[in-house]
Amino acid sequence: MTGSLRSLFVFNFYVWALALGLLLVPNFFLRILGMPETHEVWVRCAGMLLLGYGFYYICVLRARMVEFLPFTVYVRSVVILFFVTFVVLGWARPILIVFGVIDLAGAVWTALALRAERNA
């Protein structure tokens, strides 16, 4: 497994953990974010969407589709911008930025690994 694929493999554990958490114990994450508990389905829908991402990542890993990895870098890099904006607008508490930092760190790791592989 190349370094870039390994970075996505590790990041996918985070994606699956969030997905399963939002599906199975959504109010746990809402408490962490300082949001009120809910019994509405929207938070579980977010978990289901993350499960979809996790499934796509597994498909990419199994097929060794390194060509797909730059697209994940773009999307994961933008997450922090949205989360910071949500906090600045008062829509979310600052703890949300931690999740954006994790996405950004994963994106940077993948980008650096891709660059190293291109230069090798």
C-alpha positions in Angstrom: 0.0 0.0 0.0 1.4 3.4 -1.0 1.8 6.1 1.6 -1.1 8.1 0.1 -3.4 5.1 0.2 -2.3 4.4 3.8 -3.2 8.0 4.8 -6.8 7.5 3.4 -6.9 4.0 5.1 -6.2 5.6 8.5 -8.5 8.6 7.9 -11.3 6.2 7.1 -11.2 4.8 10.6 -12.1 8.4 11.8 -14.9 8.6 9.1 -16.4 5.2 10.2 -16.2 6.1 13.9 -18.0 9.4 13.3 -20.5 7.7 11.0 -21.4 4.9 13.5 -21.4 7.3 16.4 -23.9 9.6 14.6 -26.0 6.6 13.6 -26.0 4.8 17.0 -25.4 7.4 19.7 -26.1 10.8 18.0 -26.7 12.7 21.2 -23.3 11.9 22.5 -21.7 13.9 19.7 -24.3 16.6 20.0 -23.3 17.0 23.7 -19.6 17.3 22.7 -20.6 20.0 20.3 -22.6 21.8 22.9 -25.8 21.3 20.9 -29.2 20.3 22.4 -30.1 16.6 22.2 -32.5 15.7 19.5 -34.7 12.8 18.5 -35.0 14.0 15.0 -33.6 11.9 12.1 -31.3 14.6 10.6 -28.3 13.7 12.7 -28.6 10.1 11.8 -28.8 11.1 8.1 -25.5 12.8 8.5 -24.1 9.6 9.9 -25.5 7.7 7.0 -23.8 10.1 4.5 -20.5 9.6 6.3 -21.0 5.9 6.0 -21.3 6.4 2.3 -18.0 8.3 2.3 -16.4 5.5 4.2 -17.7 2.9 1.8 -16.4 5.0 -1.2 -13.0 5.2 0.6 -12.9 1.4 1.0 -13.7 1.0 -2.7 -10.9 3.4 -3.6 -8.5 1.5 -1.3 -9.4 -1.9 -2.7 -9.0 -0.7 -6.3 -5.8 1.2 -5.4 -7.3 4.3 -7.2 -4.6 6.8 -6.4 -6.0 9.1 -9.1 -9.1 9.7 -6.8 -7.0 10.8 -3.8 -6.5 14.5 -4.9 -10.2 14.9 -4.9 -10.4 13.8 -1.3 -7.7 16.3 -0.5 -9.7 19.2 -2.0 -12.9 18.2 -0.1 -11.2 17.5 3.2 -9.3 20.8 3.0 -12.5 22.8 2.6 -14.2 21.4 5.7 -12.2 23.6 8.0 -13.3 26.7 6.1 -17.0 25.8 6.6 -16.6 24.9 10.2 -14.7 28.1 11.1 -17.4 30.0 9.2 -20.2 28.2 11.2 -18.4 29.2 14.4 -17.8 32.8 13.4 -21.5 33.2 12.4 -22.5 31.8 15.8 -24.1 28.7 14.4 -21.8 26.3 16.2 -19.4 26.2 19.2 -15.7 26.4 18.7 -15.2 22.7 19.4 -16.5 22.0 15.9 -13.2 23.4 14.6 -11.4 20.4 16.1 -13.3 18.2 13.6 -12.2 20.5 10.8 -8.6 20.4 11.9 -8.7 16.5 11.8 -10.0 16.7 8.2 -7.4 19.2 7.3 -4.6 17.1 8.9 -5.7 14.1 6.9 -5.8 16.1 3.7 -2.3 17.4 4.3 -1.0 14.0 5.0 -2.5 12.6 1.8 -1.3 15.6 -0.2 2.3 15.3 1.1 2.3 11.5 0.4 1.0 12.1 -3.1 3.7 14.7 -3.7 6.4 12.3 -2.4 5.1 9.5 -4.7 5.2 11.8 -7.7 8.7 12.9 -7.0 10.0 9.3 -6.4 
